[in-house]
């Protein structure tokens, strides 16, 4: 029987889930204000937000793509960056009230899409077992890429935590995915499988804090010893009772404690440090480029900085196995949102 996140009595399941949540049935959630009063249909609709991100990392090419449903506004972006030349191509769009945006309530299957100004972005899941597909058409960047959770077999991080007085966030994340397909720009065409691209996927939705700030860090790649590594850590998103912080070694999930991000917010391109409270994540991040999204309106705002660069340090399992990270490509974020 399919598993739903919201129970029949209108309450939410919290925790880390080893098995899939088939439906984030947010319309069944009984949303209340901080004083226990039930919120109306308007508040329930505009209080729910959703986003997906798919990114790929290799020495020849870094790319990222997101679709964000803020209810008042739908937005999407895609960019690619050459680590050698530091050249970046990017494209995006915004539409009021989510016109042209199609969300999806099922994290394991279905399609989330966005269309604006002749560009269409679609993120598919479930057409093939344990695969995600990214399609971008109609703009300066064309992508047809498959992100595989089979190479190596991946244990996703699935988590739901409280957010604010009455909200919650569900997230499904993976990093270190095998990627195949093509990416085209005016500069040429890349065979993503031949480049040994490794990917990250983030599916998040819920009644998030109306005003929030977070940091996030991710890496994906292959070590000098040939191990496939992925990392997903954050601060300010999911740390209520449990955290989403984890890393993967050859697809196996390793949970870690809270993570502190140390950096100069006045100069985001200066070095960062990421350290977990249990000492199992100890990484330096050297930014090399940045993608920025800014909106400042009456009912919503976002000041989003996604940096791409290189991580150096160590990841240590609970059994004491240490993996050295040597200038591995990844992402960090500094993000303020009012929605």
Secondary structure, DSSP 8 states (H G I E B T S, - for coil): ---BSB-TTS-B--EE-SS---B--GGGS--B-TTS-B--HHHHHHT-EEEEEEEEE-SS-EEEEEEEE-SSEEEEEEEEE-TTT--EEEEEEEEETTTTEE--S-TTSEEEEEEETTEEEEEEESSSTTEEEEEEESSS-EEEEEEESBTTB---EEEEEEETTTEEEEEEEEEEEEEEEEEEETTEEEETTTTT-EEEEEEEEEE--SEEEEEEEEEEEE-TTS-EEEEEEEESSS-SSS---EEEETTEEEE---EEEE--TT-TTS-EEEEETTSSEEEEEEEEEEEEEEEE-SS-EEEEEEEEEEEEEEEE-TT--EEEEEEEEEEEEEEEEE-
